[in-house]
């Protein structure tokens, strides 16, 4: 039981860190300068990417895209 919980926590942290790194990379290098599609690096995006992973990053950018239509 304890090993399973530790594995889930480590998995969450790894997904969150990779997701935040991906958001940072997209904001800095793939999107042009002053773009309105920059996802913020905050607690909500940390929790979203930690729980959903890469699809969470896509979800955050999809929400911003939908808001800007």
C-alpha positions in Angstrom: 0.0 0.0 0.0 2.8 2.4 1.0 4.8 1.7 -2.1 1.7 2.2 -4.4 1.1 5.6 -2.8 4.7 6.7 -3.2 4.7 5.6 -6.8 1.5 7.6 -7.5 3.0 10.7 -5.9 6.2 10.4 -7.8 4.3 9.9 -11.0 2.2 13.0 -10.3 5.3 15.1 -9.6 7.1 13.9 -12.7 4.1 14.6 -15.0 3.6 18.1 -13.4 7.3 19.1 -13.9 7.4 17.8 -17.4 4.1 19.5 -18.2 5.2 22.9 -16.7 8.5 22.5 -18.7 6.5 21.9 -21.9 4.3 25.0 -21.2 7.4 27.1 -20.6 9.0 25.8 -23.9 5.8 26.5 -25.9 5.4 30.0 -24.4 9.1 30.9 -25.0 10.0 29.3 -28.3 7.0 28.2 -30.3 4.6 31.1 -29.9 5.4 34.6 -31.2 6.4 37.4 -28.9 3.3 39.1 -27.3 0.8 36.4 -27.9 -2.6 36.0 -26.1 -2.3 32.2 -26.1 0.4 32.0 -23.4 -0.6 29.7 -20.6 0.4 30.9 -17.2 2.7 28.9 -14.9 0.6 28.7 -11.8 -0.9 26.2 -9.3 -3.9 25.4 -11.6 -1.7 24.6 -14.5 0.6 22.6 -12.2 -2.4 20.5 -10.9 -3.9 20.1 -14.4 -0.6 18.8 -15.9 0.1 16.7 -12.9 -3.2 14.9 -13.0 -3.6 14.7 -16.8 -0.1 14.9 -18.2 0.4 16.0 -21.9 -3.4 16.0 -22.6 -3.7 18.5 -19.7 -1.3 20.8 -21.5 -3.3 20.5 -24.7 -6.5 21.2 -22.7 -5.1 24.4 -21.2 -4.1 25.7 -24.7 -7.4 24.6 -26.1 -9.3 26.6 -23.4 -7.3 29.7 -24.3 -7.8 29.2 -28.0 -11.6 28.8 -27.4 -11.7 32.0 -25.3 -10.0 33.9 -28.1 -12.4 33.0 -30.8 
